Amino acid sequence: MIKHILFAVLVLSEIAFGQTLGELEKSSYKFGLELDALPYITGGYYASAWIGEGRIRLRAVYSKVYQPKFVLPDGFKENKMSAYTFLADYFFQDNFRGPWAGAGFELWRNNVTSNAGSVKGSFNTYVFTVGGGYVWYFSKHFYLNPWAAGHLRLDSNSDVKIGQADYKTPRILGEASLKLGFVF
């Protein structure tokens, strides 16, 4: 699937730059797409699109993550989580390069399965996220973006009843990963 996404990005970018390169160079707005390694490692996927001007960019993200067993509460073997995210980032250098910090809100839709496999349940988690990273360009349009974030659960549902077991969600979670980005 990742090969198909990268191929589509390359083809569409060539079409866009072939027809409107002059207009894009005049515009102070930049557009980009990102893929994150962590969801792919867990068997899921991640897609992010952003628009920015100056040192500020706005990002929309959709991802599907299969949480590893070592982070799941006792009694559960699976959490297939879909995340819907909106973030604002500030870059400390021009042209969306170098260090950045950002914050935003997320909706996590959790689908969990007990160890027995016969009990399944779902619940939503509302999250405030802060994070940062460093954007390093290795060509005119491609960059790497190592990053880390902290997630604060906003709702009061720390224990969700799934069958006879409680699925306990921590108030604060951390994560780090590496993104591959493309800028128009």
C-alpha positions in Angstrom: 0.0 0.0 0.0 2.8 2.4 0.8 4.3 1.9 -2.6 1.0 2.9 -4.2 0.7 6.0 -2.1 4.3 7.1 -2.8 3.8 6.5 -6.5 0.6 8.6 -6.5 2.3 11.4 -4.7 5.2 11.4 -7.2 2.8 11.3 -10.3 0.5 14.0 -8.9 3.4 16.2 -7.9 4.9 16.0 -11.4 1.6 17.0 -12.9 1.2 19.9 -10.4 4.7 21.2 -10.9 4.6 20.8 -14.7 1.5 22.9 -15.0 1.8 25.5 -12.3 5.4 25.8 -11.1 5.5 29.5 -11.7 2.4 30.1 -9.7 3.6 27.9 -6.8 6.9 29.8 -6.6 5.0 33.1 -6.3 2.8 31.9 -3.5 3.9 32.2 0.1 1.8 29.1 1.0 3.3 25.7 1.0 1.5 22.3 1.0 2.7 19.0 2.1 2.0 15.3 2.8 3.6 13.1 5.4 3.8 9.4 6.1 4.7 8.2 9.6 6.7 5.0 10.3 5.1 4.0 13.6 1.6 3.0 12.4 3.1 1.1 9.5 5.3 -0.9 11.9 2.2 -1.9 13.9 0.4 -3.0 10.7 -1.7 0.2 10.4 -1.3 3.3 8.3 -0.9 7.1 8.5 -1.7 10.0 6.2 -1.2 13.7 6.9 -1.8 16.7 4.8 -0.7 20.2 5.7 -0.8 23.8 4.6 1.3 26.6 5.9 2.6 30.1 5.5 5.5 31.8 7.1 6.4 29.7 10.1 3.0 28.3 10.9 1.4 25.2 9.4 -1.9 23.5 10.0 -2.1 19.7 9.8 -4.9 17.2 9.4 -4.1 13.5 10.2 -5.8 10.2 9.9 -4.1 7.1 11.2 -4.9 3.5 12.1 -2.7 2.0 14.8 -2.6 -1.6 16.2 -1.2 -1.0 19.7 1.5 -3.5 20.7 0.6 -6.0 23.4 3.1 -4.6 25.8 1.2 -1.3 26.2 -2.3 -3.0 26.6 -3.9 -3.4 30.0 -3.9 -6.9 31.5 -6.7 -9.0 30.1 -6.7 -7.6 26.6 -4.9 -8.7 23.5 -5.8 -6.1 20.9 -6.6 -2.4 20.4 -7.2 -1.3 16.8 -7.2 2.5 17.2 -8.2 5.1 14.5 -7.1 8.6 15.2 -8.5 11.8 13.7 -6.2 14.8 14.4 -6.0 18.5 13.8 -2.7 20.3 14.8 -1.0 23.7 14.5 2.8 23.8 14.3 5.3 26.7 14.7 8.7 26.5 13.1 11.6 28.4 14.6 13.2 28.9 11.1 11.8 30.0 7.8 10.6 27.6 5.0 9.3 24.9 7.4 12.9 23.8 8.2 14.6 22.9 11.4 13.0 22.7 14.8 9.2 23.0 15.4 6.7 22.7 18.2 3.0 22.1 17.9 -0.3 21.3 19.6 -3.8 20.1 18.8 -6.7 17.9 19.4 -7.4 14.3 18.6 -10.2 11.8 18.6 -9.1 8.2 19.2 -11.7 5.5 18.3 -10.6 2.3 20.2 -11.8 -1.2 19.3 -10.5 -3.6 21.8 -10.6 -7.4 22.2 -10.2 -9.4 25.4 -7.6 -12.2 25.8 -10.4 -14.7 25.4 -11.2 -13.1 22.0 -14.9 -13.5 22.6 -15.4 -10.1 24.3 -15.0 -7.0 22.1 -15.9 -3.4 22.8 -15.3 0.1 21.6 -15.0 3.6 23.1 -13.7 7.0 22.1 -10.9 9.0 23.8 -10.5 12.8 23.4 -6.9 14.0 23.6 -4.9 17.2 23.7 -1.5 16.7 22.1 1.8 18.7 22.3 4.9 17.8 20.5 7.9 18.8 18.5 10.5 17.7 16.0 13.0 18.6 13.5 12.5 18.8 9.7 15.6 18.0 7.6 15.3 18.3 3.8 17.4 15.8 1.8 16.1 17.2 -1.5 14.1 20.2 -2.7 10.8 18.4 -2.0 11.5 15.5 0.4 12.3 15.7 4.1 12.7 13.6 7.2 10.9 14.6 10.4 11.9 12.9 13.6 9.4 13.9 16.3 8.0 13.2 19.8 4.7 14.0 21.4 2.8 13.8 24.7 -0.9 13.1 24.8 -3.2 14.2 27.6 -6.5 12.4 27.8 -9.3 15.0 28.2 -12.2 12.8 29.1 -12.9 11.3 32.5 -13.3 7.7 31.2 -10.1 6.2 32.6 -11.8 2.8 33.1 -14.0 1.4 30.3 -16.0 -1.8 31.0 -15.5 -4.4 28.3 -17.4 -7.5 29.3 -16.2 -8.3 32.9 -12.9 -6.5 32.5 -11.9 -2.9 32.9 -9.8 -1.4 30.0 -7.8 1.3 31.9 -6.5 4.2 29.8 -3.6 6.3 31.2 -4.1 10.0 31.6 -0.8 10.8 29.8 0.9 8.9 27.0 4.1 9.6 25.0 5.2 8.5 21.6 8.0 9.2 19.1 8.5 8.3 15.5 9.9 9.3 12.1 7.9 10.9 9.3 8.8 11.1 5.6 7.4 14.3 4.1 6.8 15.8 0.7 6.3 19.5 0.1 4.8 21.2 -2.9 
